[in-house]
Amino acid sequence: MGEWSKIKSRKMVNETMNFMNIKMQNTIWERMILSKKNNRVGSAYLFLGPNGSAKEALALKLSAHLNCNEATIDPCGICSSCKRTLAFQHENCHLIVPIPSDKQLSNSYKKNTLLTEMKLKSNNPFHKISIPKAKRIPISLIRNLKKELFLKSIDSGRKIVLIFDAHMLCVGDASSANAILKILEEPPKNTTFILVSDRKGELLPTILSRCQIINFPPLQNDEIISYLSLSGVDSSLAEFAAGMSEGNMNYAQRICKNGIEDIKQIIEKFTSTLIVYNEKRWRIFIQDYSRMAQNNFTEYEFHLFLFQCWLKQARKKRNNLYGESLFEQINENIENFNSRFPDGRLDQINLMVEEIINAPKKNFFMPIQLTNFLIGVQKNCLIKNNNL
């Protein structure tokens, strides 16, 4: 196990809150309730917004609501329909997520991994379903879906198709996107598609035109604090996580799982490696983060998000705008950096972080990318009057 993977989680969130319990994005949810009440449920929605804004959670809740036997404002959670939906076993509900190609992983491994991920999702609506090496939604899934929708006769209820990370329909030759588009153009009777994505620019314009677009803003701090508190997180940690997460519940939960001290260690270790050249530590950093980018991208992305938070606080401190008690834990680290590198180009470093986050998605060779990243951060730290 790499050195960067040794910082263990100590503070765990009680992950027993399912999507039936979600009480957030109330304006959007009220719109969904009204559409059902008025018999105006659409054939295709696109839930669009930043990561961690409860898009998938509300998509799941809506799928339960539309088939609930007792639903009024929320799905009841106790009828047979709700229980089957919660267990991802409802005959009317179809879930599509990115999976690897047949050549990369065996079908049995993919099936078992997906079942495990669905169970985690059932208990924690903010869990991100992820199968290693999954970088697209293959057309085979869409072909099987079409058979299910058009050949299977259902006497009652509404058929629901959930497509998470819908932008991955458009990877490669976009054959999957074109296949789903044909279904959206002439959807089966009594069927609703709910596409979920945080990357509108990667979706085909023709798909966008077929969907009612529902824009999700980042979550409010009080929504995050309330949810975390109900999950068993103490108030001080919940407030710290909400303030640091920037409206992203996924990151808020990860912060709570690690706890404040571990978050502090990750940030200090990461920043000290980037801004101080040490051959051994750089080699370990490149090895560990190359491995992490391939095998655990969500953790890789989270570490870089923490570094971006640190950069924002360093900029605020430098401009005398730093008045948040939230980052007292790492205040000394930030002060030392600004004292040592008063002319460092924080804006350029942040742009480099965005590029290194996206590098694995583009199948770049990560050891070279991370080496260039380290060198680039060093150069931008040492800039004097915009010159090296």
Secondary structure as UniProt FT lines:
FT   HELIX           3..5
FT   HELIX           19..21
FT   HELIX           26..37
FT   TURN            38..39
FT   STRAND          44..48
FT   TURN            51..52
FT   HELIX           55..67
FT   HELIX           80..86
FT   TURN            87..88
FT   TURN            91..92
FT   STRAND          93..96
FT   TURN            102..104
FT   HELIX           107..123
FT   TURN            125..126
FT   TURN            132..133
FT   HELIX           139..151
FT   STRAND          159..163
FT   TURN            164..165
FT   HELIX           166..170
FT   TURN            172..173
FT   HELIX           175..185
FT   TURN            189..190
FT   STRAND          191..197
FT   HELIX           200..202
FT   HELIX           205..210
FT   STRAND          212..215
FT   HELIX           221..230
FT   TURN            231..232
FT   HELIX           235..245
FT   TURN            246..247
FT   HELIX           249..258
FT   HELIX           260..275
FT   HELIX           279..295
FT   HELIX           297..318
FT   TURN            319..320
FT   HELIX           325..330
FT   HELIX           331..340
FT   TURN            342..343
FT   HELIX           346..358
FT   HELIX           360..362
FT   HELIX           366..381
FT   TURN            385..386
//
